[in-house]
Amino acid sequence: MTPAHSDALAATAVVQPAGNVRRAAVAVLSGLMHLWKTRQAMRQLSEMSDWQLADIGLTRCDVDMVALRAPRNEATRRLQVIASERVRAMVPDRRSF
């Protein structure tokens, strides 16, 4: 093994754990940021009037139910699904014409 090859292996051994730590830190920070944004969105939804919620396809009960039951990181996605299903149920099926 040449000295240059040995130095390259030593440098790789030192850099690899630092890269793993960096990826883990980024994953944790990304998860915390997602949680913060979800909490902020849920707070904004809870401050809306019933009319505003109805305008986006939700009810106060939907927001309360998801806030109590859904995992914090999935709350806004679950509300999107509820609103989409409600709109889909209101729109007539085009295949029936």
N, C-alpha and C positions, 0 to 999 in steps of 0.2 A: 504494500500500500504506500502510495506516495504521500509526502507531507501535505500537498495541496488537497488530496482526496481526504485525508484524515481531518484537516481543518474544515472542509465542507461538511463532513458528518458531524463534527462537534458543533458547528454553527446551527445545523438543522436540529440537533437534539435540544439546543437551548431555545430556539425560536418556536418550536412546536408547542410546548406547554404554554408559552405566552399567547400564542394564537388561540389555543383552546380556552384560556381564561378570558381573552378578549371576546370570543364568540359567546361564551356563557354570560358575560356581563352585558353584551348587546341584547341577548335574548331576554334577560331579566328586565333590563330597562325598557325594551320594546313591550313586554307584557305589562309592566307598570303603566306605561303610556297608554296602552289600549284600555286598561282598566280605568284610568283617569278619564279618558274620553267617553267611555261608556257611562260612567257615573255622571259626567257632565250632561250628556244627552238625556239620561233618565231624569235628571233634575229639571232640565228645560221642558221635557214632556209633562212632568208633573205640575209645572207652573202654567201650562196652557189651559185655556178655557175648554169646556166641552165642545163648543162650536169649532174651535181650532183643531181639536183632536179629530172630530168627525170629518173635517175637511181633508185630513190625510188618511182617513180610513180606520181610525182607532176610536176606542171609547176609554173613559176613565178606568173602567173595570179592567180593560186589557193592560193598561199601564201598571195598575196596582197588582194584578195577578202576576205579570212577568217580573215586576220588582221583587215580589215575595218568593217566587218559585224558581225562576230561571237562574242558572249560574251567572254571576256578574259579567263575565266576559262574553256571554251569549245573549244578553238581554235585548240589545238593539236589533240583532239579527232575528230573534224570535218575534219582535214586534213587526219587522218587515214582512215576515212570513204571514202573520195574522192579517195585516193590511192587504197583502196580495191575495190571500185566499178570500177575503171579504169582497174585494173588487171582482175577482173571478166569478164568485157566486152571483153577483149582481148583473154581470154582463151576459146577455143571452148567448147560447151556443150557436155559432154561425152554421154549423153543420145541419141544424134542424130546419133551415130554410130551403 
